Amino acid sequence: MMARATDAGGLRPLLSEQALLELAGSASFARGVAYQRDGRVELGSVQRDRVEAVVRGSLPYTVMLGATGGSLGWSCSCPVGEDGDFCKHCVAVALTLDSGGSEATESRRSRSKRRRSAEVDLRGFLQTLGDEELVELLLEQAAEDWRLRERLTGRALAATGDSIDQVAWRRQIDSAFASQRNFVSYDEAPSWAAGVDDVLSGLEEQLQVGHAEAVITLAEHAHRRAEKAMQHIDDSDGWLSAIAEHIADLHHRACQEAIPNPAELAGRLADLELNAELDTFHRAAATYADVLGSAGLAEYRNEIEPRWLALDPQSDEWSHGRFRVREAMIGVALGAGDPDELIRVKEGDLRSPHDYREIAEALSGAGRSGEAIEWAHRGLAAYSDRPWQNGALRELLAEILHNQDDAVGAVDLFWQAFTAHPSLDAYRRLLSEAETTGERADYQRRARAVLHRSVHERRGDQQSHSVVSLTPACALIEILLYEGDVEGAWFVAVENGCEQRLWLNLARAREASYPLDSIVIYEREVFAQIDTKKNSGYRSATKYLERIRQLAASGDKPELFDTLIAKVRTQHKPKRNLMALLDKQGW
């Protein structure tokens, strides 16, 4: 698997927390944080663009992270990693590597060699001990490590056919979710979430040694505690959503293992789904269709359908109760794999392009491509004024058209999208699609011609009707910059105006050749940043002033900078923090 990155200078720049969160998702990221915090990572070979490590989970897993040509590559021997996903073990290794600071690579290598040799010696030593000594060592460690103790206890009970102590586990779950001071602040939330995740990981280990039935009950208890926790935690970073995902995954896997009574499970799942704020059991009928079977799905429908039919069509469509019932009924339709039932549920309440996309996807999956195409076109037409929402629907339609050997129709789809709402993203997607038919150059020419014509027409309207609309001009400028035509983009901006962000891009692109032109643009940004009246704005203004100073010097006009500084000091003398920054620079 590969993920693009902007910095090709080694491995560590690709491992920011935001990048890891986007790759792994919130649930795996939270688990990776807990693994790294618990010291489960053993770094092996560490090179500039590659690291190998072992992460101790329920089993030791081998992880590789590497940087090639500015891209991050990864592999892990765990089941999730073998599917190609960026798993919690990859997150743990990335965080461990990042925490290594500026220590030399050679030093890390020597420490890794010492750890590996120590591990080999330790194994050899343990093999010389008698059974009794090994048992005593394990018991001593288990007395201090609750996870090890519960793992050993779970295996011992499974061997005799007995179940784990659910009362004790409930106490463990309650303790993890509790707050010692009644409220978990923003700063405390990561540590609190890691503690909860630690307990859930302990339940995963109990599932692996054969206690699936108990884990089902305990996961449901954990879900209810997570619901209550919403009242006493600052969840600005979405830790509860990650916890809900972990519980959902754990519960589903336990059900797959234990195969509970379908009707009883359906009743419990319906109750859990309808009476929850978190999405732990969102559309549960679809998620658990493999466990519920036809009998369980029928019972789920019996639980949900009467409530759905009883909904007041005049009620608030976004009310919590109505939303939950509708989503549950959608889950039933998806679980049954019945496009007609899905249409019946959604048809009178189509709220977004996503609704049309789900219907089109279900129809396509059932081999009804013609109907799928019709529904996709309906959705695009209904939300033609919301291009930011219908991208996924358009992509699905393009995929269906390609499956129907209609590449020309797919290209036309993106041509229509571009002409209706021109932008750099729409342009790039159009050219990418046109490449499949060998028409990239033709559509490149046509798209730019359409924009030039639109800009000219808007300029005429603006002059005669004073209508200010920069959208086509801004799109054309971005496209010309993307194509490397900096001077063409500058000409369009001068003739038609553009957004300040684009002026700044133009200034950066031209400052080496036309430093004095760029100074005018940067000066405007200096005063805009000062007008924010924030320290961050003052710092940004100072950076632009430094850039202006350098450009004025390179353009043999140093007096331009001196005049500007005098103007800033005169107009903004009362802003003491700004004056302090200027004083610090010696201006």
Rosetta blueprint (number, residue, H / E / L):
1 M L
2 M E
3 A E
4 R E
5 A L
6 T L
7 D L
8 A L
9 G L
10 G L
11 L L
12 R H
13 P H
14 L H
15 L L
16 S L
17 E H
18 Q H
19 A H
20 L H
21 L H
22 E H
23 L H
24 A H
25 G H
26 S H
27 A H
28 S H
29 F H
30 A H
31 R H
32 G H
33 V H
34 A H
35 Y H
36 Q H
37 R H
38 D L
39 G L
40 R L
41 V E
42 E E
43 L E
44 G E
45 S E
46 V E
47 Q E
48 R L
49 D L
50 R E
51 V E
52 E E
53 A E
54 V E
55 V E
56 R E
57 G L
58 S L
59 L L
60 P E
61 Y E
62 T E
63 V E
64 M E
65 L E
66 G E
67 A E
68 T E
69 G L
70 G L
71 S E
72 L E
73 G E
74 W E
75 S E
76 C E
77 S L
78 C L
79 P H
80 V H
81 G H
82 E H
83 D L
84 G L
85 D L
86 F L
87 C L
88 K H
89 H H
90 C H
91 V H
92 A H
93 V H
94 A H
95 L H
96 T H
97 L H
98 D H
99 S L
100 G L
101 G L
102 S L
103 E L
104 A L
105 T H
106 E H
107 S H
108 R H
109 R H
110 S H
111 R H
112 S H
113 K H
114 R H
115 R H
116 R H
117 S H
118 A H
119 E H
120 V H
121 D H
122 L H
123 R H
124 G H
125 F H
126 L H
127 Q H
128 T L
129 L L
130 G L
131 D H
132 E H
133 E H
134 L H
135 V H
136 E H
137 L H
138 L H
139 L H
140 E H
141 Q H
142 A H
143 A H
144 E H
145 D L
146 W H
147 R H
148 L H
149 R H
150 E H
151 R H
152 L H
153 T H
154 G H
155 R H
156 A H
157 L H
158 A H
159 A H
160 T H
161 G L
162 D L
163 S L
164 I L
165 D L
166 Q H
167 V H
168 A H
169 W H
170 R H
171 R H
172 Q H
173 I H
174 D H
175 S H
176 A H
177 F H
178 A L
179 S L
180 Q L
181 R L
182 N L
183 F L
184 V E
185 S L
186 Y L
187 D L
188 E L
189 A H
190 P H
191 S H
192 W H
193 A H
194 A H
195 G H
196 V H
197 D H
198 D H
199 V H
200 L H
201 S H
202 G H
203 L H
204 E H
205 E H
206 Q H
207 L H
208 Q H
209 V L
210 G L
211 H L
212 A H
213 E H
214 A H
215 V H
216 I H
217 T H
218 L H
219 A H
220 E H
221 H H
222 A H
223 H H
224 R H
225 R H
226 A H
227 E H
228 K H
229 A H
230 M L
231 Q L
232 H L
233 I E
234 D L
235 D L
236 S L
237 D L
238 G L
239 W H
240 L H
241 S H
242 A H
243 I H
244 A H
245 E H
246 H H
247 I H
248 A H
249 D H
250 L H
251 H H
252 H H
253 R H
254 A H
255 C H
256 Q H
257 E H
258 A H
259 I L
260 P L
261 N L
262 P H
263 A H
264 E H
265 L H
266 A H
267 G H
268 R H
269 L H
270 A H
271 D H
272 L H
273 E H
274 L H
275 N L
276 A L
277 E L
278 L L
279 D L
280 T L
281 F L
282 H L
283 R L
284 A H
285 A H
286 A H
287 T H
288 Y L
289 A H
290 D H
291 V H
292 L H
293 G H
294 S H
295 A H
296 G H
297 L H
298 A H
299 E H
300 Y H
301 R H
302 N H
303 E H
304 I H
305 E H
306 P H
307 R H
308 W H
309 L H
310 A L
311 L L
312 D L
313 P L
314 Q L
315 S L
316 D L
317 E L
318 W L
319 S L
320 H H
321 G H
322 R H
323 F H
324 R H
325 V H
326 R H
327 E H
328 A H
329 M H
330 I H
331 G H
332 V H
333 A H
334 L H
335 G H
336 A H
337 G L
338 D L
339 P H
340 D H
341 E H
342 L H
343 I H
344 R H
345 V H
346 K H
347 E H
348 G H
349 D H
350 L L
351 R L
352 S L
353 P H
354 H H
355 D H
356 Y H
357 R H
358 E H
359 I H
360 A H
361 E H
362 A H
363 L H
364 S H
365 G H
366 A L
367 G L
368 R L
369 S H
370 G H
371 E H
372 A H
373 I H
374 E H
375 W H
376 A H
377 H H
378 R H
379 G H
380 L H
381 A H
382 A H
383 Y L
384 S L
385 D L
386 R L
387 P L
388 W L
389 Q L
390 N L
391 G H
392 A H
393 L H
394 R H
395 E H
396 L H
397 L H
398 A H
399 E H
400 I H
401 L H
402 H H
403 N H
404 Q L
405 D L
406 D L
407 A H
408 V H
409 G H
410 A H
411 V H
412 D H
413 L H
414 F H
415 W H
416 Q H
417 A H
418 F H
419 T H
420 A H
421 H L
422 P L
423 S L
424 L H
425 D H
426 A H
427 Y H
428 R H
429 R H
430 L H
431 L H
432 S H
433 E H
434 A H
435 E H
436 T H
437 T H
438 G L
439 E L
440 R H
441 A H
442 D H
443 Y H
444 Q H
445 R H
446 R H
447 A H
448 R H
449 A H
450 V H
451 L H
452 H H
453 R H
454 S H
455 V H
456 H H
457 E H
458 R H
459 R H
460 G H
461 D H
462 Q H
463 Q H
464 S H
465 H H
466 S L
467 V L
468 V L
469 S L
470 L L
471 T H
472 P H
473 A H
474 C H
475 A H
476 L H
477 I H
478 E H
479 I H
480 L H
481 L H
482 Y H
483 E L
484 G L
485 D L
486 V H
487 E H
488 G H
489 A H
490 W H
491 F H
492 V H
493 A H
494 V H
495 E H
496 N H
497 G L
498 C L
499 E L
500 Q H
501 R H
502 L H
503 W H
504 L H
505 N H
506 L H
507 A H
508 R H
509 A H
510 R H
511 E L
512 A L
513 S L
514 Y L
515 P H
516 L H
517 D H
518 S H
519 I H
520 V H
521 I H
522 Y H
523 E H
524 R H
525 E H
526 V H
527 F H
528 A H
529 Q H
530 I H
531 D L
532 T L
533 K L
534 K L
535 N H
536 S H
537 G H
538 Y H
539 R H
540 S H
541 A H
542 T H
543 K H
544 Y H
545 L H
546 E H
547 R H
548 I H
549 R H
550 Q H
551 L H
552 A H
553 A H
554 S H
555 G L
556 D L
557 K L
558 P H
559 E H
560 L H
561 F H
562 D H
563 T H
564 L H
565 I H
566 A H
567 K H
568 V H
569 R H
570 T H
571 Q H
572 H L
573 K L
574 P L
575 K L
576 R H
577 N H
578 L H
579 M H
580 A H
581 L H
582 L H
583 D H
584 K H
585 Q H
586 G L
587 W L
